[in-house]
Structures are given as structure tokens and as C-alpha cells.
């Protein structure tokens, strides 16, 4: 005997909605994936910026202490090459990926004496372009690159021998 409280439903009502979930997923999935890829790419660009800022800060700190022990030319130790090496070591590989342009105290170059003497202000600035991997993010930036500049300013410590 049928229960009179529950109405009888035909099987056709159940079959009418069986493909709607698949269609909804097909509509939403591309939008969701594009959003996730955009978030990941912006996160990578932000990570690169923070890493380069850290590397420049470490390089500036190394420069103002008068150190030059990281320079590969041990007979002619140059602070500039040592500072560059310190930045490379502190950048977790990002330095080589972004191909930066380094400016020290407003001068681009490789002069060993460009960091000044004890008590002088040292400004190290690094400009680089972050290239986005996907065309979706590249559409928001000119040539698919985000131009960035990071810098550190410190006063040279008292050091001897240089």
C-alpha cells in the first residue's frame, strides 16, 4: 500500500537534471582556473620583489661594512664585485632570472671605489623586469613585463684599510 503523505514522482523529473552539474562545471571551471593562475602569477611576482628587496638590503649591508672577501679576484679585491656576489647569494636564484640593472649612489658601473668612505651614504638601487608566463597576466602589463625598482640606503660604517 502506498503512503499517501509522500507524492509519487515520475522518473522523468530526475533525468531532466542529470547533466546540469556537468554543464555548470564546464561554465565555471575556466573562470576559476584563470583566477587561480592569476593569483599564483601575482604571488610569484610579489615573491620576486620581496626577494630582490632582501638581496639589495643584504648587499648594501655588506657594502657599508667595508667587506670585500666574496670577490673572486683575491689579489685585487673589489668591493663592487663582492657586493654583487652577496646580492646573488641572498636572492635565491631570482637575481639571475630577472637580469637586474644596478645603480650605486646614482652611478651605473663597476668602479671599486663607488661605495665611498666611512660615514658616507650608500644608495644601492636595482631595476628589473618581471616577465609573466601566461598571456592572461601579460595582457595587463606592457610587453607582458612588470617593471620594478628596489633600493636600500645605508651609512658606511667606520672601517679601515679601504
TAWO-V792977 format. One record per pair of residues at least 4 apart in sequence whose C-alpha atoms are under 8 Angstrom apart, sorted by the first residue. I is the first residue (numbers start at 1). J is the second residue. D is the distance in Angstrom with one decimal. If there is no record, write none. Layout:
BEGIN
i:I j:J d:D
i:I j:J d:D
END
This chain:
BEGIN
i:9 j:13 d:7.3
i:10 j:14 d:7.7
i:11 j:15 d:6.7
i:12 j:16 d:6.3
i:13 j:17 d:7.3
i:14 j:18 d:6.9
i:17 j:21 d:7.8
i:19 j:23 d:6.5
i:20 j:24 d:6.1
i:21 j:25 d:6.1
i:22 j:26 d:6.2
i:23 j:27 d:6.3
i:24 j:28 d:6.2
i:25 j:29 d:5.6
i:26 j:30 d:7.3
i:27 j:31 d:7.6
i:28 j:32 d:6.2
i:29 j:33 d:6.0
i:30 j:34 d:6.1
i:31 j:35 d:6.2
i:32 j:36 d:6.2
i:33 j:37 d:6.1
i:34 j:38 d:6.1
i:34 j:136 d:7.8
i:35 j:39 d:6.3
i:36 j:40 d:6.2
i:37 j:41 d:6.1
i:38 j:42 d:6.1
i:38 j:136 d:7.5
i:38 j:137 d:6.5
i:39 j:43 d:6.0
i:40 j:44 d:6.2
i:41 j:45 d:6.3
i:41 j:132 d:7.0
i:41 j:133 d:7.7
i:41 j:137 d:7.6
i:42 j:46 d:6.1
i:43 j:47 d:6.0
i:44 j:48 d:6.2
i:45 j:49 d:6.3
i:45 j:130 d:6.6
i:46 j:50 d:6.2
i:47 j:51 d:6.0
i:48 j:52 d:6.0
i:48 j:94 d:6.4
i:49 j:53 d:6.1
i:49 j:148 d:7.5
i:49 j:150 d:7.6
i:50 j:54 d:6.2
i:51 j:55 d:6.2
i:51 j:90 d:7.9
i:51 j:91 d:5.7
i:51 j:92 d:7.4
i:51 j:94 d:7.3
i:52 j:56 d:6.1
i:52 j:91 d:5.9
i:52 j:94 d:7.1
i:52 j:95 d:7.0
i:52 j:150 d:7.0
i:53 j:57 d:6.2
i:53 j:150 d:5.5
i:53 j:151 d:6.8
i:53 j:152 d:7.9
i:54 j:58 d:6.1
i:54 j:90 d:7.1
i:54 j:91 d:7.2
i:55 j:59 d:6.1
i:55 j:86 d:7.6
i:55 j:87 d:4.7
i:55 j:88 d:7.1
i:55 j:89 d:7.8
i:55 j:90 d:4.8
i:55 j:91 d:5.1
i:56 j:60 d:6.0
i:56 j:87 d:5.9
i:56 j:124 d:6.9
i:56 j:125 d:7.5
i:56 j:126 d:7.3
i:56 j:150 d:7.3
i:56 j:151 d:6.4
i:56 j:152 d:6.3
i:57 j:61 d:6.1
i:57 j:151 d:7.4
i:57 j:152 d:5.4
i:58 j:62 d:6.1
i:58 j:86 d:6.9
i:58 j:87 d:6.5
i:58 j:90 d:6.9
i:59 j:63 d:6.1
i:59 j:83 d:5.1
i:59 j:84 d:6.8
i:59 j:86 d:5.4
i:59 j:87 d:5.0
i:60 j:64 d:6.2
i:60 j:83 d:7.3
i:60 j:122 d:7.4
i:60 j:123 d:7.6
i:60 j:124 d:6.4
i:60 j:152 d:6.4
i:60 j:153 d:7.3
i:60 j:154 d:6.9
i:61 j:65 d:6.5
i:61 j:154 d:7.3
i:62 j:66 d:7.0
i:62 j:67 d:6.2
i:62 j:83 d:6.4
i:62 j:86 d:7.3
i:63 j:67 d:6.3
i:63 j:68 d:8.0
i:63 j:79 d:6.9
i:63 j:80 d:7.9
i:63 j:83 d:6.0
i:63 j:115 d:6.9
i:63 j:156 d:7.7
i:64 j:115 d:7.6
i:64 j:118 d:7.9
i:64 j:122 d:7.2
i:64 j:154 d:7.0
i:64 j:155 d:6.5
i:64 j:156 d:4.2
i:64 j:157 d:5.7
i:65 j:156 d:6.5
i:65 j:157 d:5.6
i:65 j:158 d:7.6
i:65 j:159 d:6.7
i:66 j:79 d:7.4
i:66 j:156 d:7.7
i:66 j:157 d:7.5
i:66 j:159 d:6.0
i:66 j:160 d:7.9
i:66 j:162 d:7.1
i:67 j:79 d:6.7
i:67 j:82 d:7.7
i:68 j:77 d:6.0
i:68 j:78 d:6.1
i:68 j:79 d:4.7
i:68 j:80 d:7.9
i:68 j:81 d:7.9
i:68 j:82 d:5.2
i:68 j:83 d:7.4
i:69 j:74 d:7.8
i:69 j:77 d:7.1
i:69 j:82 d:6.6
i:70 j:81 d:7.7
i:70 j:82 d:4.6
i:70 j:83 d:7.7
i:70 j:85 d:6.5
i:70 j:86 d:7.2
i:71 j:77 d:5.8
i:71 j:78 d:6.3
i:71 j:79 d:7.2
i:71 j:81 d:5.5
i:71 j:82 d:4.3
i:71 j:85 d:7.2
i:72 j:77 d:7.6
i:72 j:81 d:7.9
i:72 j:82 d:7.8
i:73 j:77 d:5.8
i:73 j:78 d:7.7
i:77 j:82 d:7.9
i:78 j:82 d:6.5
i:78 j:112 d:5.1
i:79 j:83 d:6.0
i:79 j:112 d:5.6
i:79 j:113 d:7.6
i:79 j:115 d:7.9
i:80 j:84 d:6.3
i:80 j:110 d:6.2
i:80 j:111 d:6.7
i:80 j:112 d:5.2
i:80 j:113 d:7.9
i:80 j:114 d:7.6
i:80 j:115 d:7.9
i:81 j:85 d:6.1
i:81 j:110 d:7.6
i:81 j:112 d:7.9
i:82 j:86 d:6.2
i:83 j:87 d:6.3
i:84 j:88 d:6.2
i:85 j:89 d:6.1
i:86 j:90 d:6.2
i:87 j:91 d:6.1
i:87 j:95 d:7.6
i:88 j:92 d:7.4
i:88 j:93 d:7.1
i:88 j:95 d:5.8
i:88 j:96 d:7.5
i:89 j:93 d:7.8
i:91 j:95 d:5.7
i:93 j:97 d:6.7
i:94 j:98 d:6.3
i:95 j:99 d:6.4
i:95 j:100 d:6.8
i:96 j:100 d:7.9
i:98 j:128 d:5.9
i:98 j:129 d:6.2
i:98 j:130 d:6.3
i:99 j:128 d:6.5
i:99 j:129 d:7.9
i:100 j:126 d:6.1
i:100 j:127 d:5.6
i:100 j:128 d:4.6
i:100 j:129 d:7.6
i:101 j:108 d:8.0
i:101 j:126 d:5.6
i:101 j:127 d:5.2
i:101 j:128 d:6.3
i:102 j:108 d:6.3
i:102 j:109 d:7.9
i:102 j:124 d:7.2
i:102 j:125 d:5.8
i:102 j:126 d:4.6
i:102 j:127 d:6.6
i:103 j:107 d:5.4
i:103 j:108 d:4.5
i:103 j:109 d:7.3
i:103 j:124 d:5.8
i:103 j:125 d:5.1
i:103 j:126 d:6.3
i:104 j:108 d:6.3
i:104 j:109 d:8.0
i:104 j:114 d:7.0
i:104 j:115 d:7.3
i:104 j:122 d:7.1
i:104 j:123 d:5.6
i:104 j:124 d:4.5
i:104 j:125 d:6.3
i:105 j:114 d:7.5
i:105 j:115 d:7.6
i:105 j:122 d:6.0
i:105 j:123 d:4.9
i:105 j:124 d:6.4
i:106 j:123 d:7.6
i:110 j:114 d:7.9
i:115 j:122 d:6.0
i:116 j:120 d:5.9
i:116 j:121 d:7.8
i:116 j:122 d:7.3
i:116 j:156 d:7.7
i:117 j:156 d:6.8
i:117 j:162 d:7.9
i:118 j:155 d:7.9
i:118 j:156 d:4.9
i:118 j:157 d:5.3
i:118 j:158 d:4.8
i:118 j:159 d:6.3
i:119 j:155 d:5.8
i:119 j:156 d:4.8
i:119 j:157 d:5.9
i:119 j:158 d:6.6
i:120 j:155 d:5.6
i:120 j:156 d:5.3
i:121 j:153 d:7.0
i:121 j:154 d:5.8
i:121 j:155 d:4.3
i:121 j:156 d:6.1
i:122 j:153 d:5.7
i:122 j:154 d:5.3
i:122 j:155 d:5.9
i:122 j:156 d:6.7
i:123 j:151 d:7.0
i:123 j:152 d:5.8
i:123 j:153 d:4.4
i:123 j:154 d:6.6
i:124 j:151 d:5.5
i:124 j:152 d:5.4
i:124 j:153 d:6.5
i:125 j:149 d:6.9
i:125 j:150 d:5.8
i:125 j:151 d:4.1
i:125 j:152 d:6.6
i:126 j:149 d:5.6
i:126 j:150 d:5.4
i:126 j:151 d:6.1
i:127 j:147 d:7.4
i:127 j:148 d:5.7
i:127 j:149 d:4.3
i:127 j:150 d:6.6
i:128 j:147 d:6.0
i:128 j:148 d:5.4
i:128 j:149 d:6.4
i:129 j:145 d:5.9
i:129 j:146 d:5.5
i:129 j:147 d:4.5
i:129 j:148 d:6.0
i:130 j:145 d:5.4
i:130 j:146 d:5.1
i:130 j:147 d:6.5
i:130 j:148 d:7.5
i:131 j:138 d:7.9
i:131 j:144 d:5.9
i:131 j:145 d:4.4
i:131 j:146 d:6.5
i:132 j:137 d:6.3
i:132 j:138 d:5.8
i:132 j:144 d:5.8
i:132 j:145 d:6.2
i:132 j:146 d:7.8
i:133 j:137 d:7.7
i:133 j:138 d:7.5
i:134 j:138 d:6.4
i:135 j:139 d:6.1
i:135 j:144 d:7.5
i:136 j:140 d:7.6
i:137 j:141 d:7.1
i:137 j:144 d:7.1
i:138 j:142 d:7.3
i:138 j:143 d:6.9
i:138 j:144 d:3.7
i:138 j:145 d:6.8
i:139 j:144 d:6.4
i:140 j:144 d:7.3
i:141 j:145 d:5.8
i:141 j:146 d:6.2
i:142 j:146 d:7.5
END
